[in-house]
Amino acid sequence: MSLQALLNEYNCPEGIWDEMCDAGKIRKHYDKVVTTFGTLDVPALQQKDVLAGELFMNQGITFTVYSDNKGIERIFPFDIIPRIITGKEWDVVEKGIQQRLKALNLFLKDIYSGQQILKDGIIPAALISSCPHYLREVHGIQVPNDIYVHISGIDLIRGDDGKFYILEDNLRTPSGVSYMLENREVTKRIFPDMFAANNVRVIHNYPLILYQILLQLAATQISNPTVVLLTPGMYNSAYYEHTYLARQMGISLVEGRDLVIDDHKVYMKTTNGLQQVHVIYRRIDDEYLDPLVFNPKSVLGVPGLMSAYRKGNVAIVNAIGNGVADDKAVYAYVPAMIRYYLNEEPILQNVPTYELSDPEAKEHVFKNIRKMVVKRTNQSGGYGMVMGNTISEEDWEKAKAEIEKDPRSFIAQPIVQLSTVPCFINGKFAPRHVDFRPYALCGPEGVRIVPGGLTRVALKEGSLVVNSSQGGGSKDTWVVDL
């Protein structure tokens, strides 16, 4: 079958923004890619699809799918057709994320010091005090350069109007950036000529930018600071990413047992004795970092780490306590934060959000549940979601009972029909829903975002759940200048 036949069979769902097609016509920024594909037939595309899978397998690029009882480790699913965003669209996304992170950093500084935003009534104090990720233990701790969010993955979706909207903020230990980088390398291998024909902005310098920021967080009097990446270990779902980033940055990958605290300083055990650690890029959640302060049963963290952190003898990335800013109920107030701290209107809008602790909002959601998605405020990975358009009456009654018990732990949003992109599935082009996670890095010199991100794909037909931990896949994301 020819490419033209594949395109003729590609059906764009009505009322949904398709990234490649507009009213049956190829969008301008996809022209060159479609032309390149036109030189190939279906067997050639299938061969490249197989090659991509082999490259991922040889690299050991895996992710844990907890809902699969057949086995938890799975090769990361990858679709060979790139998702393309124009430079003009990207520039709006970049400015919007930079604005948002400036406000969120100011919010975290405020909420762990004077709490002026609460005193001025912009955010209800009860919302913060009831947040399980608001940590009183870090109140008053000074962090380097007043930066709390050094690494973030901001999830965006494109609505049926073609505009990007913020879906959620990931400000604790966001994952997936290694898949963004590996997707690009695999695409270069299987379609080397396409990069010559398209003006694609580069993303390969992400590890270097991150490493430079980590170095800048050490105390100024340190001429050669030691930076480590702290991992929970090989059984963590994103362990591949931990090893990948440590290797790319040339820093040590350590577990909690590799570090000790002495005189409120952190040291790494080495064959040459103890070596002081100045910056920790941690991939362990707050509650497991220090068993003397948080979860006493944790064997993943470092006893006494908080004492070194409080003294300013070690910088921790991201800052401890960031979870209060990516609570899904607090998310609804980020536009208000932007207006309050920056005196600006948000460049990127939120998806409308209903706090179910509000009786009127809860009543509205219950009456319109078939048009809603209900989410737990402190869950990630797509877990704890109720898709109102597919849930059975029996399961909805159970979910309602859970919500009634603890409405603060739930929010609801209208079901947004995520944009679709063409995917090569079973020898055909088929539309699948996607979201988009750019990765932003905040340092003393400002917010930097490599031009691209992780496009996550709901591989199941009609599904809106794109999370890798539930079997979703991804594709390379290009930012192109026309």
Wavefront OBJ file of the C-alpha trace (Angstrom):
o trace
v 0.000 0.000 0.000
v 1.294 3.473 -0.882
v 1.609 6.424 1.460
v -1.190 8.208 -0.381
v -3.474 5.252 0.257
v -2.533 5.353 3.953
v -3.328 9.060 4.093
v -6.623 8.549 2.264
v -7.632 6.019 4.922
v -6.617 8.338 7.772
v -9.837 9.525 9.398
v -9.636 12.652 11.521
v -12.268 12.470 14.279
v -14.890 15.195 13.922
v -14.750 18.076 16.381
v -11.196 17.203 17.506
v -8.042 19.097 16.587
v -5.749 16.877 14.547
v -2.082 17.840 14.547
v -1.474 16.778 10.927
v -4.755 17.383 9.104
v -7.119 20.327 8.771
v -10.382 19.638 6.913
v -8.704 16.777 5.060
v -5.651 18.819 4.057
v -2.107 18.356 5.363
v -1.022 21.229 7.602
v 1.926 23.171 6.196
v 4.414 22.159 8.900
v 3.807 18.463 8.109
v 4.429 18.846 4.353
v 8.107 17.899 4.366
v 7.602 14.897 6.661
v 4.758 13.607 4.502
v 6.965 14.066 1.434
v 9.717 11.987 3.076
v 7.237 9.270 4.004
v 6.060 9.350 0.386
v 9.334 7.757 -0.687
v 8.572 4.708 1.454
v 6.007 1.931 1.224
v 4.276 0.095 4.059
v 6.881 -2.732 4.340
v 9.638 -0.108 4.634
v 7.733 1.710 7.404
v 7.120 -1.603 9.172
v 10.830 -2.369 8.972
v 11.659 1.002 10.549
v 9.041 0.362 13.248
v 10.731 -2.938 14.081
v 14.156 -1.262 14.076
v 12.930 1.378 16.526
v 11.710 -1.344 18.886
v 15.066 -3.126 18.653
v 16.948 0.091 19.408
v 14.839 0.670 22.518
v 15.318 -2.929 23.617
v 19.082 -2.798 23.118
v 19.235 0.387 25.193
v 17.114 -1.203 27.929
v 14.611 1.636 27.781
v 11.816 0.406 30.013
v 9.005 1.653 32.201
v 6.970 -0.108 34.856
v 3.315 -0.830 34.091
v 1.832 -1.597 37.495
v -1.618 -2.494 36.163
v -0.259 -5.362 34.040
v -0.315 -8.655 35.940
v 1.734 -10.407 33.255
v 4.920 -8.594 34.183
v 5.843 -5.119 35.319
v 8.855 -4.301 33.114
v 7.992 -3.349 29.549
v 9.932 -1.811 26.664
v 8.857 1.804 26.352
v 6.295 1.969 23.475
v 7.377 4.350 20.727
v 5.577 5.554 17.611
v 7.779 6.382 14.619
v 5.808 9.350 13.241
v 7.024 12.609 14.878
v 4.591 15.084 16.399
v 5.346 18.543 14.965
v 4.777 21.946 16.579
v 5.577 25.200 14.828
v 8.145 27.611 16.235
v 5.433 30.251 16.572
v 3.278 27.930 18.696
v 6.297 26.905 20.759
v 7.239 30.492 21.559
v 3.822 30.988 23.220
v 4.203 27.739 25.181
v 7.711 28.719 26.302
v 6.669 32.187 27.514
v 3.626 30.734 29.273
v 5.641 28.118 31.164
v 8.333 30.623 32.123
v 5.663 32.944 33.521
v 3.989 30.105 35.404
v 7.197 28.872 37.024
v 8.166 32.367 38.162
v 4.838 32.605 39.986
v 5.080 29.089 41.429
v 8.570 29.733 42.810
v 7.345 32.948 44.421
v 4.383 31.051 45.855
v 6.615 28.387 47.414
v 8.906 31.009 48.909
v 5.874 32.825 50.327
v 4.041 29.773 51.628
v 7.119 28.605 53.550
v 7.802 32.045 55.035
v 5.384 34.979 55.478
v 2.341 33.378 53.775
v 1.170 36.761 52.542
v -0.957 35.189 49.814
v -3.036 33.495 52.508
v -3.315 36.651 54.593
v -4.574 38.534 51.545
v -7.227 35.896 50.919
v -6.056 34.930 47.443
v -5.888 31.244 48.412
v -7.938 29.753 51.286
v -5.671 28.947 54.221
v -7.591 25.730 54.828
v -6.624 24.498 51.372
v -2.941 24.716 52.282
v -3.207 23.412 55.839
v -5.127 20.360 54.599
v -2.615 19.582 51.840
v -0.643 16.432 52.751
v 2.383 17.731 50.851
v 2.609 21.003 52.760
v 5.555 20.273 55.076
v 5.860 22.418 58.178
v 9.298 20.862 58.729
v 10.777 23.026 55.947
v 9.111 26.286 56.982
v 11.714 29.038 57.140
v 14.503 27.102 55.404
v 16.440 29.298 52.985
v 17.056 27.656 49.613
v 19.766 28.818 47.149
v 18.672 31.770 44.985
v 15.095 31.364 46.306
v 14.536 28.671 43.678
v 12.326 25.791 44.801
v 11.360 24.318 41.417
v 14.555 23.565 39.514
v 13.133 20.826 37.294
v 9.524 20.656 36.182
v 7.410 18.782 33.702
v 4.372 20.875 32.834
v 1.602 18.840 31.200
v -0.270 20.558 28.383
v -3.120 19.517 26.142
v -4.372 21.046 22.927
v -8.118 21.620 22.858
v -10.478 21.536 19.886
v -9.795 25.266 19.382
v -6.134 24.525 18.641
v -4.876 26.299 21.784
v -2.647 24.755 24.424
v -3.945 24.519 28.010
v -2.117 23.612 31.216
v -3.408 20.296 32.540
v -1.188 19.931 35.599
v 2.141 20.925 37.133
v 4.756 18.301 38.063
v 7.116 19.990 40.494
v 8.410 17.221 42.746
v 10.356 14.503 40.894
v 9.040 14.698 37.313
v 10.049 11.815 35.064
v 10.214 11.168 31.342
v 12.955 13.496 30.119
v 15.236 10.590 29.202
v 12.508 9.234 26.945
v 12.267 12.627 25.242
v 16.012 12.498 24.539
v 16.068 8.849 23.486
v 13.035 9.345 21.215
v 15.027 11.957 19.329
v 18.074 9.708 18.968
v 15.986 6.791 17.695
v 14.198 9.034 15.191
v 17.567 10.255 13.914
v 18.630 6.637 13.411
v 15.567 5.481 11.507
v 14.910 8.697 9.521
v 18.315 10.369 9.106
v 17.269 12.300 5.990
v 14.260 13.942 7.640
v 16.453 16.112 9.874
v 18.215 17.468 6.834
v 14.895 18.389 5.246
v 13.301 19.948 8.341
v 14.550 22.821 10.469
v 14.138 21.032 13.805
v 15.285 22.792 16.974
v 17.728 20.792 19.099
v 17.140 19.271 22.535
v 20.350 17.282 23.109
v 21.830 19.954 25.411
v 19.290 19.314 28.208
v 21.724 17.287 30.418
v 24.401 19.976 30.049
v 21.996 22.776 31.033
v 20.794 20.731 34.001
v 24.355 19.983 35.127
v 25.318 23.673 34.935
v 22.323 24.609 37.081
v 23.172 21.938 39.653
v 26.715 23.253 39.921
v 25.435 26.811 40.431
v 23.403 25.716 43.463
v 26.446 24.790 45.526
v 27.851 27.296 48.008
v 29.829 30.007 46.208
v 33.068 29.257 48.069
v 33.151 25.704 46.638
v 35.364 25.632 43.537
v 34.651 22.050 42.485
v 31.327 20.945 44.002
v 30.272 17.317 44.118
v 26.857 16.571 42.637
v 25.059 13.222 42.947
v 21.772 11.752 41.755
v 19.904 10.011 44.574
v 17.769 7.094 43.357
v 15.435 4.744 45.264
v 17.184 1.893 43.448
v 16.802 -0.503 40.570
v 13.210 -1.459 41.382
v 11.915 2.065 40.843
v 9.764 2.493 37.721
v 12.027 5.232 36.325
v 15.375 3.685 37.252
v 16.476 3.653 33.623
v 16.083 7.427 33.575
v 18.119 7.825 36.761
v 21.032 5.889 35.307
v 20.736 7.688 31.962
v 20.836 11.201 33.439
v 23.678 10.402 35.852
v 25.703 9.006 32.969
v 24.943 11.953 30.671
v 25.953 14.483 33.346
v 28.982 12.524 34.519
v 27.849 12.435 38.157
v 27.599 9.600 40.682
v 24.354 7.630 40.964
v 23.810 6.860 44.642
v 21.282 5.232 46.938
v 20.537 6.319 50.487
v 22.922 3.725 51.914
v 25.796 5.336 49.977
v 25.455 8.611 51.912
v 26.134 9.464 55.551
v 25.703 12.617 57.643
v 28.500 13.911 59.828
v 28.492 17.293 61.579
v 25.410 18.346 59.559
v 27.198 17.664 56.284
v 26.526 14.998 53.645
v 29.252 12.592 52.610
v 29.414 9.914 49.945
v 31.194 6.649 50.645
v 33.962 6.015 48.118
v 36.897 3.639 47.840
v 39.102 6.571 48.848
v 37.055 7.398 51.943
v 34.277 9.908 52.529
v 33.726 12.694 50.004
v 31.515 15.679 50.819
v 28.400 16.099 48.665
v 27.228 19.635 47.937
v 24.212 19.112 45.642
v 21.723 16.232 45.545
v 19.441 15.746 42.561
v 16.961 13.526 44.310
v 14.472 11.165 42.696
v 13.018 10.087 46.037
v 9.756 11.520 47.353
v 9.809 13.838 50.371
v 8.396 11.363 52.854
v 11.228 8.877 52.281
v 14.186 11.291 52.328
v 14.963 11.333 56.038
v 13.543 8.675 58.406
v 14.421 10.842 61.416
v 11.975 13.546 60.270
v 9.456 11.946 57.919
v 8.607 8.256 57.489
v 10.586 6.366 60.159
v 10.255 3.106 58.225
v 11.988 4.451 55.125
v 15.161 2.637 54.094
v 15.543 4.725 50.920
v 16.660 8.010 52.431
v 19.504 9.302 54.586
v 19.093 9.681 58.366
v 19.941 13.269 59.325
v 19.662 14.677 55.788
v 17.218 17.365 56.913
v 19.720 18.712 59.438
v 22.300 19.261 56.680
v 19.614 20.783 54.460
v 18.424 23.126 57.191
v 21.995 24.290 57.830
v 22.482 25.075 54.142
v 25.311 22.563 53.789
v 23.640 20.736 50.901
v 21.285 21.833 48.131
v 18.457 19.446 47.265
v 16.825 19.472 43.828
v 13.868 19.839 43.695
v 13.357 21.555 47.041
v 11.622 19.600 49.787
v 7.962 20.571 50.191
v 7.225 21.413 46.547
v 4.234 19.071 46.535
v 2.011 21.796 47.950
v 2.353 23.652 44.631
v 1.356 20.744 42.396
v -1.592 19.624 44.480
v -4.436 19.440 41.940
v -6.665 21.593 44.145
v -3.969 24.280 44.462
v -3.490 24.080 40.671
v -6.817 25.866 40.257
v -5.288 28.964 41.922
v -2.143 29.262 39.776
v -3.740 31.892 37.481
v -4.506 33.908 40.627
v -0.871 33.479 41.739
v 0.321 34.897 38.419
v -1.878 37.955 38.837
v -0.916 38.343 42.523
v 2.864 37.941 42.296
v 3.575 39.159 38.756
v 0.665 41.525 38.086
v 0.208 39.810 34.698
v -2.528 37.865 32.968
v -1.747 34.153 32.415
v -0.369 33.425 28.957
v -1.503 29.794 29.120
v -4.901 29.016 30.628
v -5.820 26.222 33.035
v -8.415 23.608 32.224
v -11.573 24.623 34.207
v -11.389 22.905 37.592
v -14.012 22.169 40.261
v -12.951 21.658 43.872
v -15.232 18.987 45.270
v -14.839 20.400 48.778
v -17.142 23.160 47.500
v -20.733 21.830 47.886
v -22.040 23.748 44.870
v -19.185 22.558 42.667
v -19.688 18.989 43.866
v -23.403 19.123 43.103
v -22.689 20.435 39.603
v -20.137 17.682 38.946
v -22.431 14.939 40.214
v -25.237 16.152 37.944
v -22.924 16.286 34.926
v -20.617 13.369 35.678
v -20.856 11.957 32.133
v -19.011 15.069 30.920
v -16.444 15.088 33.733
v -13.213 13.457 34.810
v -12.658 13.210 38.572
v -9.085 13.103 39.889
v -7.501 12.623 43.273
v -5.593 15.761 44.226
v -2.389 13.949 45.155
v -2.232 11.060 42.722
v -0.117 10.859 39.583
v 0.405 8.501 36.682
v -3.272 8.507 35.748
v -4.229 6.525 38.864
v -7.293 7.419 40.890
v -9.143 8.908 37.906
v -12.850 8.504 37.197
v -13.738 8.956 33.522
v -17.383 9.926 33.685
v -18.115 8.987 30.080
v -17.090 5.343 30.548
v -17.686 4.467 34.225
v -20.515 2.064 35.077
v -23.335 3.127 37.401
v -22.187 0.627 40.023
v -18.609 1.911 39.987
v -19.813 5.520 40.019
v -21.832 4.882 43.188
v -18.685 3.514 44.837
v -16.666 6.511 43.638
v -19.319 8.921 44.944
v -19.110 7.333 48.364
v -15.322 7.841 48.368
v -15.734 11.485 47.357
v -18.348 12.131 50.046
v -15.948 10.770 52.700
v -13.127 13.151 51.772
v -14.157 15.761 49.169
v -10.933 17.781 49.715
v -8.994 14.982 48.055
v -10.833 15.282 44.748
v -11.193 17.751 41.899
v -13.126 17.462 38.653
v -12.555 18.854 35.177
v -14.608 18.757 31.993
v -13.492 15.935 29.719
v -11.362 17.612 27.075
v -11.028 15.772 23.789
v -7.253 15.811 23.497
v -5.837 16.548 20.069
v -4.961 13.589 17.873
v -1.858 12.739 15.873
v -1.224 10.066 13.254
v 0.363 6.887 14.593
v 1.658 3.921 12.610
v -0.311 0.996 14.054
v -0.726 -2.415 12.445
v 0.495 -1.145 9.089
v -1.888 1.813 8.955
v -2.037 5.475 9.976
v -4.520 5.877 12.828
v -5.371 8.917 14.998
v -4.530 8.646 18.685
v -4.973 11.174 21.482
v -1.884 12.881 22.909
v -0.743 15.323 25.545
v 2.562 17.189 25.801
v 5.116 17.532 28.621
v 7.888 20.115 28.068
v 10.692 20.086 30.651
v 11.735 23.394 32.187
v 14.913 24.106 34.142
v 15.065 26.996 36.623
v 18.445 28.376 37.595
v 19.958 31.643 38.812
v 19.880 32.937 35.226
v 16.176 32.254 34.703
v 13.941 29.566 33.233
v 15.263 27.558 30.287
v 13.201 25.076 28.272
v 14.641 22.915 25.522
v 12.408 23.263 22.428
v 10.440 20.037 22.526
v 9.166 17.676 25.155
v 7.587 14.298 25.704
v 4.484 13.671 23.616
v 2.590 10.900 25.351
v 0.182 8.820 23.293
v -2.944 6.923 24.325
v -2.238 3.838 22.216
v -5.667 2.309 22.809
v -8.210 3.536 20.274
v -10.501 6.198 21.747
v -8.641 6.288 25.085
v -7.681 9.592 26.718
v -5.266 8.006 29.253
v -1.743 8.671 27.967
v 0.293 7.815 31.075
v 3.260 5.548 30.456
v 2.666 3.789 33.775
v -0.693 2.615 32.418
v 0.559 1.384 29.084
v 0.657 4.592 27.056
v 3.438 5.307 24.600
v 5.308 8.301 23.238
v 6.732 9.871 20.108
v 9.439 12.327 19.153
v 8.320 15.964 19.322
v 9.717 18.449 16.823
v 9.643 22.204 17.051
v 10.159 23.430 13.503
v 10.673 26.897 12.073
v 8.792 27.350 8.810
l 1 2 3 4 5 6 7 8 9 10 11 12 13 14 15 16 17 18 19 20 21 22 23 24 25 26 27 28 29 30 31 32 33 34 35 36 37 38 39 40 41 42 43 44 45 46 47 48 49 50 51 52 53 54 55 56 57 58 59 60 61 62 63 64 65 66 67 68 69 70 71 72 73 74 75 76 77 78 79 80 81 82 83 84 85 86 87 88 89 90 91 92 93 94 95 96 97 98 99 100 101 102 103 104 105 106 107 108 109 110 111 112 113 114 115 116 117 118 119 120 121 122 123 124 125 126 127 128 129 130 131 132 133 134 135 136 137 138 139 140 141 142 143 144 145 146 147 148 149 150 151 152 153 154 155 156 157 158 159 160 161 162 163 164 165 166 167 168 169 170 171 172 173 174 175 176 177 178 179 180 181 182 183 184 185 186 187 188 189 190 191 192 193 194 195 196 197 198 199 200 201 202 203 204 205 206 207 208 209 210 211 212 213 214 215 216 217 218 219 220 221 222 223 224 225 226 227 228 229 230 231 232 233 234 235 236 237 238 239 240 241 242 243 244 245 246 247 248 249 250 251 252 253 254 255 256 257 258 259 260 261 262 263 264 265 266 267 268 269 270 271 272 273 274 275 276 277 278 279 280 281 282 283 284 285 286 287 288 289 290 291 292 293 294 295 296 297 298 299 300 301 302 303 304 305 306 307 308 309 310 311 312 313 314 315 316 317 318 319 320 321 322 323 324 325 326 327 328 329 330 331 332 333 334 335 336 337 338 339 340 341 342 343 344 345 346 347 348 349 350 351 352 353 354 355 356 357 358 359 360 361 362 363 364 365 366 367 368 369 370 371 372 373 374 375 376 377 378 379 380 381 382 383 384 385 386 387 388 389 390 391 392 393 394 395 396 397 398 399 400 401 402 403 404 405 406 407 408 409 410 411 412 413 414 415 416 417 418 419 420 421 422 423 424 425 426 427 428 429 430 431 432 433 434 435 436 437 438 439 440 441 442 443 444 445 446 447 448 449 450 451 452 453 454 455 456 457 458 459 460 461 462 463 464 465 466 467 468 469 470 471 472 473 474 475 476 477 478 479 480 481 482
